[in-house]
Amino acid sequence: MLEIQHFTKRYGKKTAVEDLSLTIGGGEICAFIGHNGAGKTTTLKACCGILPFTEGEILVDGTSIRKDPLACKKQIAYLPDNPDLYEFMTGVKYLNFIGDVFAVPKALREKRIADYAGRLELTEDLGQPISAYSHGMKQKLSVIAALLHQPKLLLMDEPFVGLDPKATHVLKGIMADLCAQGSAIFFSTHVLEVAERLCHKVAIIKSGHLVAYGSMESVKGDQSLEDVFLELEDDHA
């Protein structure tokens, strides 16, 4: 579903990510682990077509994000770490706007909004202006918006930040459900315990270079993901 081939991104003379390659198939969840500034957000933004890149190729279900970004974006949802929402809208108007953008039929849209808002306990707040939402409520609304068109590829940057424990539990269940339907998920996180339990694959990046990648079992072996990550950080310091 997602294939990154020798991806490199430079800002002037600074190389943010260099020669990164990985593949995530349908039905797989892959965690993207690294310290702040390692290149995670740069990679995720390039994968969804927001950020142009210097070298390499990124394919979404076999389609190049460079050559046909619109076709790719129809299959993608991206949840940034700090979503920018139209705060003058109510929650439900915003969700209907997103539904219109992705041409989600009205009946299906209403069904999914009711389902996800109910599970995330946001139903009663959908009529309120987004400007009155807390950070956690905005995060929940962004999750619902990302799921409305049932993306084949879900990209998320620190999706659990700002969510309470119950909402975190619900989101993990939603991610598992989405993968069971054949979608792929690639997300960055600092919550290594969640990544270890939830993910089929893990990619660890250090200063723009991929230092470990593969199935969760092959990368961590008999250790915890936290131990492996800290060892790799020290080895590549």
Residue pairs with C-beta under 8 A, 6 or more apart in sequence:
1 24
1 25
1 26
1 28
1 60
1 61
1 152
1 153
1 183
1 184
2 23
2 24
2 47
2 58
2 59
2 60
2 153
2 184
2 186
3 23
3 57
3 58
3 59
4 20
4 21
4 22
4 23
4 43
4 47
4 56
4 57
4 58
5 21
5 56
5 57
5 58
5 59
6 19
6 20
6 21
6 55
6 56
6 57
7 17
7 19
7 20
7 21
7 43
7 46
7 53
7 55
7 56
7 57
7 58
8 15
8 17
8 18
8 19
8 20
8 53
8 54
8 55
8 56
9 15
9 16
9 17
9 39
9 42
9 43
9 46
9 51
9 53
9 54
10 16
10 54
15 208
16 39
16 42
16 208
17 39
17 42
17 43
17 205
17 208
17 209
18 208
18 209
19 55
19 56
19 209
20 39
20 43
20 56
20 205
20 208
20 209
20 210
21 56
21 210
22 30
22 203
22 210
22 213
24 30
24 184
24 185
24 186
24 201
25 184
26 152
26 182
26 183
26 184
27 179
27 180
27 182
27 183
27 184
28 179
28 184
28 185
28 200
28 201
29 175
29 176
29 179
29 184
29 185
29 187
29 198
29 199
29 200
29 201
30 184
30 185
30 186
30 187
30 199
30 200
30 201
30 202
30 203
31 187
31 188
31 189
31 195
31 198
31 199
31 201
31 202
31 203
32 40
32 43
32 44
32 186
32 187
32 188
32 189
32 203
32 205
33 188
33 189
33 190
33 192
33 195
33 202
33 203
33 204
33 205
33 225
33 229
34 40
34 188
34 204
34 205
34 206
35 206
35 233
38 205
38 206
38 207
38 208
39 205
39 207
39 208
40 157
40 188
40 205
41 80
41 81
41 157
41 188
42 51
43 205
44 78
44 155
44 156
44 157
44 186
44 188
45 51
45 78
46 52
46 53
46 58
46 65
47 58
47 60
47 65
47 76
47 153
47 155
47 186
48 65
48 72
48 73
48 76
48 78
48 155
49 65
49 69
49 72
49 73
49 76
50 78
57 64
57 66
58 64
58 65
58 66
59 65
60 72
60 75
60 76
60 152
60 153
61 72
61 75
61 152
61 153
63 71
63 72
64 72
65 72
74 102
74 149
75 151
75 152
75 153
76 151
76 152
76 153
76 154
76 155
77 145
77 146
77 147
77 149
77 151
77 153
77 154
77 155
78 146
78 155
78 156
79 142
79 143
79 146
79 154
79 155
79 156
79 157
79 159
80 157
81 157
81 158
81 161
81 188
83 138
83 139
83 142
85 94
85 130
85 138
85 141
85 142
86 94
86 97
86 130
87 129
87 130
87 131
88 129
88 130
88 131
89 97
89 129
89 130
90 126
90 127
90 128
90 129
90 130
91 122
91 125
91 126
91 127
91 128
91 130
91 133
91 141
92 113
92 126
92 127
94 130
94 141
94 145
95 109
95 113
95 126
95 141
95 144
95 145
95 148
96 109
98 145
98 148
99 106
99 109
99 148
99 149
102 148
102 149
103 149
104 112
104 148
104 149
109 148
112 144
112 147
112 148
112 150
113 126
113 144
113 148
114 123
116 143
116 144
116 147
116 174
117 123
117 126
117 144
119 170
119 173
119 174
120 140
120 143
120 144
120 167
120 170
120 171
121 140
121 166
121 167
122 137
122 140
122 141
122 144
125 133
125 137
130 138
130 141
133 141
135 162
136 162
136 163
136 164
136 167
138 162
139 159
139 161
139 162
139 163
139 167
140 163
140 167
143 159
143 171
143 174
146 154
146 156
147 154
147 174
147 178
150 178
150 181
150 183
151 178
151 183
152 182
152 183
152 184
153 183
153 184
153 185
153 186
154 175
154 178
154 183
154 184
154 185
154 186
154 187
155 185
155 186
155 187
156 185
156 186
156 187
156 188
157 187
157 188
158 187
158 188
158 189
158 190
159 171
159 187
159 189
160 168
160 171
160 189
160 191
160 194
163 171
168 194
172 194
172 198
175 185
175 198
176 198
178 185
179 185
189 195
192 224
192 225
192 226
192 229
193 225
193 226
195 202
195 225
196 216
196 220
196 224
196 225
196 226
199 216
200 215
200 216
201 213
201 214
201 215
201 216
202 212
202 213
202 214
202 215
202 216
202 219
202 220
202 225
203 210
203 212
203 213
204 210
204 211
204 212
204 213
204 219
204 228
204 229
204 232
205 211
206 232
206 233
206 236
207 236
209 236
211 232
211 235
211 236
212 219
212 228
212 232
213 219
216 225
219 225
219 228
220 227
220 228
221 228
223 231
